Amino acid sequence: MATRRPSLTPYAQKLRRNMTPEEIKLWTQFLRGLPVRARRQHPIGPYIVDFYIAATKTAIEVDGSQHYEDVGRAKDAARDAYLNKMGIRVLRYTNLEVDRYFHVVCEDIWNKMGLNAWTER
């Protein structure tokens, strides 16, 4: 795996302190309780992913509106290509999906990581 850039660490720490409401919800109500370790705002190479689960090589991104503009889509495509080349699968969900369809998002993450049967928490 690519070495983390030390210059990204302070920025990643700042992002952890200033997570979006949707990131906070996904973290507190689902990801931190997984049977595998999830990391928040984790640097990988030149990027910081919202969440990373090393055990399943899965990055999870919670996307706001800026990701649907041309520049945002292009940046996301470059990030995804880099991560995929490193053998990391990227799962993307919109803020709206996390907010309105939380259980569906959690079940999708669980299933795509190949964990045992999903059970309501």
Number of C-alpha atoms within 10 A of each C-alpha: 9 9 9 15 12 9 10 17 15 10 14 19 14 12 16 17 10 11 15 15 12 19 23 15 15 19 19 11 14 18 23 14 12 13 9 13 13 21 18 23 24 22 24 19 16 13 16 21 20 22 23 25 19 13 10 16 15 22 25 19 20 20 21 14 10 10 15 13 9 10 11 15 13 13 12 17 12 12 18 18 15 16 21 15 10 14 12 19 19 18 17 17 14 17 19 14 16 20 15 11 11 18 15 12 20 18 16 14 20 18 13 13 16 10 13 9 8 12 7 6 7
